[in-house]
C-alpha cells in the first residue's frame, strides 16, 4: 500500500545527489533502468541532464524526444522513482519499448508508487493529446504487469525480445486508452 503521495517534477540541480544515489542503488541491485533516460550510462548528473543531445547521439535517427520526470514523495521530497514519456513512437519503441518507461528505487518498492507514477504520467499524456499509449514490460514481471493493468492496460500481444532488453526473452505490449 502506498505510504505517501507523489508528484512528478522535472530534474533540476536540487535533485542531483538523490538521482546519483538512485543510480548507485539500481546498479548495486542489478536492476533495469527503465524510464531513466540512460542514467546507467553517465558519469555525472550534468551529463545525464543533457538528455536530448546525449540520446540523439546514442540512438541516431531512431531517437524519439522524451519527457523525463522524477517521482518525488511529497512529504519528504525523496526521489522514489523515475519515469519518461516518449513520443511519438519509433518502430523500435512500437515493438519493444512503448511510450512510457518507469522504475522505482529498490527500497521503495511494493508501496504502490509505480501505479501512482503511471497514473500521473497518463494525465500528462492526455494533456498532450494522446488518445492511447503503449506500455511494455517483461512477461515475467508480475508487479509491472499489475501496475499497467490497474491503470487500464489491455494486453495486445507478446513479442520475442530479439534485441536483448529482458532476462526472460518475452515482452508484453499493453495499450491504455486515454479517451
C-alpha positions as CSV (number, residue, x, y, z in Angstrom):
1,X,0.0,0.0,0.0
2,X,1.3,3.4,-0.9
3,X,2.5,5.3,2.1
4,X,2.6,8.9,0.7
5,X,1.5,10.7,-2.4
6,X,3.9,11.6,-5.2
7,X,4.4,14.5,-7.6
8,X,6.2,14.3,-10.9
9,X,8.9,17.0,-11.3
10,X,11.4,17.9,-13.9
11,X,15.0,17.0,-12.9
12,X,16.8,20.1,-11.5
13,X,20.1,20.7,-9.7
14,X,18.2,20.3,-6.4
15,X,17.9,16.6,-7.1
16,X,21.5,15.8,-8.2
17,X,22.5,13.8,-5.1
18,X,19.3,11.9,-4.9
19,X,19.4,10.9,-8.6
20,X,23.0,9.8,-8.4
21,X,22.3,7.7,-5.3
22,X,19.3,6.2,-7.2
23,X,21.8,5.3,-9.9
24,X,24.1,3.7,-7.3
25,X,21.3,1.7,-5.7
26,X,20.0,0.4,-9.1
27,X,23.5,-0.6,-10.2
28,X,24.2,-2.4,-6.8
29,X,20.9,-4.4,-7.1
30,X,21.4,-5.2,-10.7
31,X,18.1,-3.6,-11.7
32,X,17.0,-2.4,-15.1
33,X,17.0,1.4,-15.6
34,X,13.6,1.5,-17.3
35,X,12.4,5.1,-17.9
36,X,15.7,6.6,-16.6
37,X,16.9,8.1,-19.9
38,X,20.3,6.3,-19.9
39,X,21.1,7.1,-16.2
40,X,23.2,3.9,-16.0
41,X,25.5,5.1,-18.8
42,X,26.6,8.5,-17.4
43,X,29.4,9.6,-15.2
44,X,27.7,12.5,-13.5
45,X,24.4,14.4,-13.2
46,X,25.1,17.2,-15.6
47,X,25.9,14.6,-18.3
48,X,22.6,12.9,-17.6
49,X,20.6,16.1,-17.7
50,X,21.8,16.7,-21.3
51,X,19.0,14.2,-22.4
52,X,18.4,15.4,-26.0
53,X,22.0,15.8,-27.2
54,X,23.2,12.6,-25.5
55,X,20.3,10.4,-26.5
56,X,20.3,11.7,-30.1
57,X,23.9,10.8,-30.4
58,X,23.2,7.4,-28.9
59,X,20.1,6.5,-30.9
60,X,20.8,8.5,-34.1
61,X,17.8,8.5,-36.5
62,X,15.9,6.2,-34.1
63,X,15.9,9.0,-31.4
64,X,12.5,10.0,-30.1
65,X,12.1,13.0,-27.8
66,X,11.0,12.2,-24.3
67,X,10.0,14.0,-21.1
68,X,11.8,12.7,-18.0
69,X,10.3,13.2,-14.6
70,X,11.3,12.4,-11.1
71,X,8.7,10.8,-8.9
72,X,9.1,12.8,-5.6
73,X,7.4,11.9,-2.4
74,X,5.5,15.0,-1.3
75,X,6.0,14.6,2.5
76,X,9.8,14.4,2.4
77,X,11.0,15.3,-1.1
78,X,12.6,11.9,-1.7
79,X,13.0,10.7,-5.2
80,X,11.3,7.3,-5.2
81,X,11.2,6.7,-9.0
82,X,11.9,8.0,-12.5
83,X,9.5,7.9,-15.4
84,X,9.7,9.0,-19.0
85,X,7.1,9.7,-21.7
86,X,8.4,9.1,-25.2
87,X,6.5,10.4,-28.2
88,X,6.0,9.7,-31.0
89,X,6.7,6.0,-31.1
90,X,9.6,4.9,-33.3
91,X,9.5,1.5,-34.9
92,X,11.7,0.1,-32.1
93,X,9.5,1.6,-29.3
94,X,6.4,0.4,-31.0
95,X,7.6,-3.1,-31.0
96,X,9.7,-3.3,-27.8
97,X,9.5,-0.2,-25.5
98,X,6.3,1.7,-25.7
99,X,5.6,5.3,-24.9
100,X,6.3,5.1,-21.2
101,X,9.1,3.6,-19.1
102,X,9.5,3.7,-15.4
103,X,11.4,2.4,-12.4
104,X,11.2,2.6,-8.6
105,X,14.2,2.6,-6.4
106,X,14.7,-0.8,-4.7
107,X,14.0,0.2,-1.1
108,X,10.7,2.0,-2.1
109,X,9.0,-0.9,-4.0
110,X,5.8,-2.6,-3.1
111,X,4.3,0.7,-1.8
112,X,2.1,1.5,-4.8
113,X,4.4,4.1,-6.2
114,X,4.7,2.6,-9.7
115,X,0.9,2.6,-10.0
116,X,0.7,6.3,-8.9
117,X,3.6,7.3,-11.2
118,X,2.0,5.7,-14.2
119,X,-1.4,7.3,-13.4
120,X,0.3,10.7,-13.1
121,X,2.1,10.4,-16.4
122,X,-1.1,9.2,-18.1
123,X,-2.7,12.5,-17.2
124,X,0.1,14.4,-18.9
125,X,-0.3,12.1,-22.0
126,X,-4.0,13.1,-22.1
127,X,-3.0,16.8,-21.8
128,X,-0.6,16.3,-24.8
129,X,-3.5,15.0,-26.8
130,X,-2.7,11.3,-26.9
131,X,-5.7,9.0,-27.4
132,X,-3.8,5.9,-26.3
133,X,-0.3,4.9,-25.1
134,X,1.7,1.7,-25.3
135,X,3.4,0.4,-22.2
136,X,5.6,-2.7,-22.3
137,X,7.0,-5.0,-19.7
138,X,8.9,-8.3,-19.3
139,X,6.4,-11.1,-19.4
140,X,7.8,-12.4,-16.1
141,X,7.5,-9.0,-14.3
142,X,4.3,-9.6,-12.4
143,X,4.5,-6.3,-10.5
144,X,4.8,-4.2,-13.7
145,X,2.0,-6.2,-15.3
146,X,-0.3,-5.4,-12.4
147,X,0.7,-1.8,-12.4
148,X,-0.1,-1.5,-16.1
149,X,-3.4,-3.4,-15.9
150,X,-4.5,-1.3,-12.8
151,X,-4.0,1.8,-15.0
152,X,-6.3,0.4,-17.7
153,X,-3.7,-1.5,-19.8
154,X,-5.1,-4.1,-22.1
155,X,-2.7,-6.8,-23.4
156,X,-2.3,-6.7,-27.2
157,X,0.3,-9.4,-27.5
158,X,3.6,-10.8,-26.5
159,X,6.7,-10.5,-28.7
160,X,10.0,-12.2,-28.6
161,X,12.8,-10.0,-27.3
162,X,15.1,-10.2,-30.2
163,X,17.1,-7.2,-29.0
164,X,18.1,-8.3,-25.5
165,X,16.0,-6.0,-23.3
166,X,14.7,-8.7,-21.0
167,X,16.1,-11.6,-19.0
168,X,13.1,-13.7,-19.8
169,X,13.1,-13.2,-23.5
170,X,9.5,-12.1,-24.0
171,X,7.9,-8.6,-23.9
172,X,4.2,-8.0,-23.2
173,X,2.7,-5.0,-25.0
174,X,-0.3,-3.2,-23.4
175,X,-2.4,-0.4,-24.7
176,X,-4.0,2.2,-22.4
177,X,-6.9,4.2,-23.8
178,X,-6.9,7.8,-22.7
179,X,-10.2,9.0,-24.1
